[in-house]
């Protein structure tokens, strides 16, 4: 009955890059992402014996999302930057993918916290609807409706060539 449990330090060493990427996608800031990940890991550490038994990465992802949402609710939302990037040149630009990535990241950061969390978990972390619902502590229907709203908002903000989050499908299905 005694199964081998991953040690907390081994878990952190193995999963930190992926969890840090998720935190960065949620916050949009590398320093806040590090703080968010550290906060989540500090919350998980006292419960590690129970967490390590069943799907520890899913548990840490949920703590990350919940911590981010609680930070977002506390943060003053009075100012939002609205600078527009210049139109990309028609000549093939070697930095085009970087600009596209920045445009997509900015559009995702502009989404409400819940929609942003759904987009990050579904499309950047490649979780299923069910796993996303579990991570967010909601129903699959909520995940589907939040995904639909988020993609609609992104379609309104991004040129068609940059909206690849839905697998290139334009019908929304």
C-alpha positions as CSV (number, residue, x, y, z in Angstrom):
1,X,0.0,0.0,0.0
2,X,2.9,2.3,0.5
3,X,3.5,3.9,-2.9
4,X,6.7,5.9,-3.6
5,X,5.8,9.6,-3.3
6,X,7.8,12.2,-5.3
7,X,9.9,14.3,-3.0
8,X,8.9,18.0,-2.9
9,X,12.4,19.1,-4.0
10,X,12.4,16.7,-6.9
11,X,8.9,17.8,-7.9
12,X,10.0,21.5,-7.8
13,X,13.1,20.8,-9.8
14,X,11.3,18.8,-12.4
15,X,8.1,20.9,-12.8
16,X,9.2,24.5,-12.1
17,X,9.9,25.5,-15.7
18,X,6.5,24.4,-16.8
19,X,4.7,25.9,-13.8
20,X,6.7,29.1,-14.2
21,X,5.6,29.4,-17.8
22,X,2.0,28.9,-16.7
23,X,2.5,31.6,-14.0
24,X,4.0,34.0,-16.6
25,X,1.1,33.4,-19.0
26,X,-1.3,34.2,-16.1
27,X,0.5,37.3,-14.9
28,X,2.2,38.6,-18.1
29,X,5.2,39.6,-16.0
30,X,8.3,37.4,-15.3
31,X,8.8,38.8,-11.8
32,X,5.2,38.5,-10.8
33,X,5.2,35.0,-12.3
34,X,8.2,34.0,-10.0
35,X,6.3,35.5,-7.0
36,X,3.2,33.7,-7.9
37,X,4.9,30.3,-8.3
38,X,6.8,30.8,-5.0
39,X,3.5,31.7,-3.3
40,X,1.8,28.6,-4.7
41,X,4.7,26.3,-3.7
42,X,4.8,27.8,-0.2
43,X,1.0,27.1,0.1
44,X,1.5,23.5,-1.1
45,X,4.6,22.7,1.1
46,X,2.8,22.2,4.4
47,X,0.3,19.8,2.7
48,X,2.8,18.0,0.5
49,X,2.3,14.6,2.1
50,X,-1.4,14.6,1.2
51,X,-0.8,16.4,-2.2
52,X,1.9,14.0,-3.4
53,X,-0.4,11.0,-3.2
54,X,-2.6,11.9,-6.2
55,X,-1.8,14.3,-9.1
56,X,0.4,16.9,-7.4
57,X,0.9,18.9,-10.6
58,X,-2.8,19.4,-11.0
59,X,-3.1,20.5,-7.4
60,X,-0.3,23.0,-7.8
61,X,-1.8,24.4,-11.0
62,X,-5.1,24.9,-9.1
63,X,-3.3,26.7,-6.3
64,X,-1.5,28.9,-9.0
65,X,-4.8,29.9,-10.6
66,X,-6.6,30.5,-7.3
67,X,-3.6,32.6,-6.0
68,X,-3.5,34.6,-9.2
69,X,-7.3,35.3,-9.2
70,X,-7.1,36.4,-5.5
71,X,-4.1,38.7,-6.4
72,X,-6.1,40.0,-9.4
73,X,-9.1,40.8,-7.3
74,X,-7.0,42.8,-4.8
75,X,-5.1,44.7,-7.4
76,X,-6.4,48.2,-8.5
77,X,-7.6,48.0,-12.1
78,X,-7.6,51.8,-12.8
79,X,-4.9,51.9,-15.5
80,X,-4.6,49.8,-18.6
81,X,-1.9,50.5,-21.3
82,X,-3.4,50.9,-24.8
83,X,-0.4,51.3,-27.0
84,X,-0.8,49.7,-30.4
85,X,2.0,47.9,-32.2
86,X,2.8,49.2,-35.6
87,X,1.6,47.2,-38.6
88,X,4.0,44.5,-39.6
89,X,5.8,45.0,-42.9
90,X,4.8,43.0,-45.9
91,X,8.3,41.7,-46.4
92,X,9.0,38.5,-44.4
93,X,10.4,39.6,-41.1
94,X,12.6,37.2,-39.1
95,X,11.1,38.7,-35.9
96,X,7.5,38.3,-37.0
97,X,6.9,35.3,-34.7
98,X,8.2,37.3,-31.8
99,X,5.8,40.2,-32.6
100,X,3.0,37.8,-33.0
101,X,3.7,36.2,-29.7
102,X,3.8,39.6,-28.0
103,X,0.5,40.6,-29.6
104,X,-1.2,37.3,-28.6
105,X,0.3,37.6,-25.1
106,X,-1.0,41.1,-24.7
107,X,-4.5,40.1,-26.0
108,X,-4.6,37.2,-23.5
109,X,-3.5,39.5,-20.7
110,X,-6.3,41.8,-21.5
111,X,-8.9,39.1,-20.9
112,X,-10.7,39.0,-17.5
113,X,-8.9,36.8,-15.0
114,X,-11.2,33.7,-15.3
115,X,-11.2,33.7,-19.1
116,X,-7.4,34.2,-19.1
117,X,-7.1,31.2,-16.7
118,X,-9.2,29.1,-19.0
119,X,-7.2,30.1,-22.1
120,X,-3.9,29.4,-20.4
121,X,-5.0,26.0,-19.1
122,X,-6.8,24.9,-22.2
123,X,-4.5,26.1,-25.0
124,X,-1.0,26.8,-23.4
125,X,-1.0,24.0,-20.9
126,X,-3.0,21.7,-23.3
127,X,-5.4,20.5,-20.6
128,X,-8.7,18.9,-21.5
129,X,-12.0,20.6,-20.6
130,X,-12.4,18.2,-17.7
131,X,-8.9,18.8,-16.3
132,X,-9.4,22.5,-16.7
133,X,-12.7,22.4,-14.8
134,X,-11.0,20.4,-12.1
135,X,-8.1,22.9,-11.9
136,X,-10.5,25.9,-11.7
137,X,-13.0,24.1,-9.4
138,X,-15.9,24.6,-11.7
139,X,-18.1,22.6,-14.1
140,X,-17.2,21.7,-17.7
141,X,-20.0,23.9,-18.9
142,X,-18.4,26.9,-17.3
143,X,-15.1,26.0,-18.9
144,X,-16.8,25.8,-22.3
145,X,-18.7,29.1,-21.9
146,X,-15.6,30.9,-20.6
147,X,-13.6,29.5,-23.5
148,X,-16.2,30.6,-26.0
149,X,-16.3,34.2,-24.5
150,X,-12.5,34.4,-24.4
151,X,-12.1,33.3,-28.0
152,X,-14.8,35.7,-29.1
153,X,-12.9,38.5,-27.3
154,X,-9.6,37.5,-28.9
155,X,-11.1,37.3,-32.3
156,X,-12.2,40.9,-31.9
157,X,-8.6,42.0,-30.9
158,X,-6.4,39.9,-33.1
159,X,-5.9,39.8,-36.9
160,X,-7.0,36.4,-38.3
161,X,-3.5,35.2,-39.0
162,X,-2.5,35.6,-35.3
163,X,-5.5,33.9,-33.8
164,X,-4.2,30.3,-33.7
165,X,-5.5,29.4,-30.2
166,X,-8.5,27.6,-31.6
167,X,-6.4,25.4,-34.0
168,X,-7.0,27.7,-36.9
169,X,-10.7,27.0,-37.0
170,X,-12.8,30.0,-37.8
171,X,-16.3,28.6,-37.1
172,X,-15.8,28.6,-33.3
173,X,-16.8,24.9,-32.9
